[in-house]
Amino acid sequence: REALREEPDDPLTHGILALVLLDLDRGDEALQAASTTIALAPDVTLGHVARAQALLSLGRFDDAEASADEAIRLDPEDADGWVLLAGAQLGRKRWDDAVSTADKALSLDPESETARGLRALALAMSGEGADWREAADGTLAVAPDSSLAHAYSGLSHLVSGGEREAAERF
């Protein structure tokens, strides 16, 4: 905020503020900061990524999908936009789309624990086959010390009826 007092029209600082506010679970304020970033610099991917994250945190999946689409349009080689799109699709219960989108994110960033976790969760939610278990295990294999990887694996087990396994992951 001090940097914004000195340079109130710096879009990158507004974008960084949005990400910090997201970490503090202040989604509405993060959305405002991300929207300011976009207003100041509509061709900067950071604003659209931060806006999509804020909208996801607020459960506004349709709007999050639109922001993720714009981030992808601006930089199709950045895995973040694809990860956010997969999250929005998951929120909209579009399981197959979320799996495909997570696969695209993983083609750009094979180590992304978030893309792996979203893919595992989408497979588990779809209820089609046991591929979700392999995907959940793969998430943990890539990031065994990550609480996020354990959470995604736990959620995948939970939605598939594996309460004991979910509790172990959580």
Secondary structure by P-SEA (a helix, b strand, c coil): ccccccccccaaaaaaaaaaaaaacaaaaaaaaaaaaaaaccccaaaaaaaaaaaaaacaaaaaaaaaaaaaaaccccaaaaaaaaaaaaaacaaaaaaaaaaaaaaaccccaaaaaaaaaaaaaacccaaaaaaaaaaaaaccccaaaaaaaaaaaaaacaaaaaaaac
